[in-house]
Amino acid sequence: MTDLRNTSDQRLVKGARARAAIARHATDVASVEGLTGLSLGRLAGDLGLSKSGVATLFGTKENLQLAAVQSAREVFIEHVVRPALTEPAGMPRLQALVDNWFDYISEPVLPGGCFRVATAAEFDSRVGPVHDALRDDRDEWFALLEKEIAKAQADGHLDGHDAHALAFELDALVATANTGARMGDDSAIPTARSIVDRLLGPST
């Protein structure tokens, strides 16, 4: 019985690893081609797997899209959010988030740059689980920005700003910079960076 249980556990671990690797590749593909460009067959071919094996792990294209959204969220947290959490809450953490965010698009972790920017327009007017997952990810990011802006204001910084409006401005600037950079505009990121510096102050 123990051997059977160990074998079952090993299969579960192997399946989880395979699912994570496929989802991560799906994130790379979607950052360039969009979530609608994903297919079970395409990913199976890219990774040298059987289509039936990928289908067993995900079942449907929608499940694959949702896994890509979750994987992209984890990548963003790893590169942008988690390193900033070592800074004190408020202005230092907000500045770290912004710096990491610009690094994330300047030397893109994903081949298409910011996954959120690349995929939001596809699903902003649709209904369903993928739209909801993208919306929830955006809402969570805005909530983090607004929280750190509010703490910075409580510490005497960023007077005269509405927290939500400032978060909106920051998101819009980085999104535009990401799009410009992907289109070959070398001035996009430096221009956005200078505007953000004026919004947050010269110490950013």
N, C-alpha and C positions, 0 to 999 in steps of 0.2 A: 504493500500500500504506500509506504514511504517513497519507494522508487517511482511509482506512478505519479505521486504528488510532485516529486522533484521534477520529473519529466514535464508535467503539466506547467509547473512554474517556469521552467526554462523556455517552454514554448511561448508563454505569455510575455516573458521578458524579450524574447527574440521578436515577437510580433510587435511589441511596443516600440522597440528600437527601429524596426523596419517602417512602422507607421510614422515615427518622428522624422526619419530620413526622407521619406517621400513627401511629407508635409513641408519640410524645409526646402526641398527642391521646388515644390509647387509655389512656395513663396517667392523664390527667385524668378520663376517663369512669370508669375502673375505681376510682379513688379515691372516687368517689361511689356507683357502682352495682355495684361488684365485678367481678372478672375474668369471671365467668360471664355478666355483662351485655354483654360485648363481642360484636360480630359484624362480619363483613366488610362486610355491607350497611349496617349502622348507621353505621360510620365513613365509608364511601363517601358516604352521604347527608349526614352532618355536614360533610364537607370538599368536597362538590361534585365528587366523583370517580366514576368508573364502578366498579361492584362487580367487574367482571372485571379492572380495573386493580389494585385492591387485592388481589384474589385472586392475581394474577400475582406480586405482591411478597411475599405471605405464605403463600399456599397453603392453609393450614388455620387454623381458629380457635385451635387450640393454639399454633401458631407466632405468631399475633398476641398471645396471652396472654403468651408467653415474651418477645416483644419489648417488651411493656408493662412486664413485671417488670424487664427490663434498663434500659429508659428511666427507670423510677422510681429504680433504683439509681444511675444517673448523676446524676439530679436531686438525690438525697440527698447524694451525694459532693460535688457542686458547692456546695451550700448549707450543709452541716453539716461534712463531713470536711475538704475541701481548705482552707478558711480556717483551720481549727484547726492545720493542719500547720506554719504559720508560727511557732507557739508552741513553746517548749522541751518536749521529751518529759517525761512525768510529770504532775505536778499542774497546771502551766499549760495543757498541752494538753488534759487531761481537763476542766478547767473551761471551756475554750473549746468543746470538743465539746458539753458540756452546755448552755452558753449558746446556741450555734448551734442546737442541737436544740430548745430551747424557742422560739427565734425562728421556727424552721421550722413549728411548730404554732400559735404565737400569731398570726402573720400568714401563714396557710398558703400555701405555694407552689403546692400542688395544691388544687383546690376541695373535696376531701373530707378535707383534712388529711394525716395520715401514711398513706402508701400501705401500708406494712407492716402497720399496725394494721387498715386497712380490708379487706385481702385475706387475711390469715393464717388467719382463722377459716373461710374458704371451703374452704381446701385442707389444713388441718392433719390431717384424717383420711383424705385421699385418697392415692392413689399415682399416680406418673407424673412427667413432666418439669416440670410447673408447680409441683407440690408440692416437688420437689427444688430448683428454682431459688429459691423462697421460703425454703426451709430453708437453702440455702447462703448467701443474702444475710443471713439472721439470724445464722448462725454466724460469718460474716465480721465483722459488726458487734460481736458479743459478743467476738470475739477481739481486736478493736481496743480496746474498752473495758478488757478484762482486761489487755492489754499496758500501757496507760497507768496503770491502777490499780497494777499490780505495780511499775512504774517509780516512781510516786509513793511507794509503800511503801518502796522501796529508798532513797529520799531522805528518809525519816523521817516521811512523812505517812500518814494513814489507818490507824493502828495498830489492830489488833483486828478488821479486816475480812478476810473471805475474798474474793479478787478476783472469783471467779465469782459469789458471792452478791451482792456489791455491784453488779456489772454487771446482774445479774438484777433487783435492786431498782430501779436507775435506769431500766431498760427498762420495768419494770412501772409505775412512777410516771408516766413520760412518756406511755406508752400509755393509761393511765387518764385522764390530763389531756386528751389528745387526744380521747378518746371523750366525756368530760364537756363539753368546749368545743363539740364538734359537736352535742351535745344541748342546748346553750343554758345550761349551768352556768357563769356568769361566775367562780365561785370555783375552778373546777377547776385551771386553770393556776397561779394564785397559790398555792393550797394545795399542789400538787405541788412548786412551786418552793421553798416554805419547808421542806418535808420534805427535799428534796435538799440545800438549804443546811445543814441540820442533819447530814446524812450526810457531806457533804464538808468542811464547815467554813464559817465566816462569810465567808471571802474569796471564795467562789463567786459 
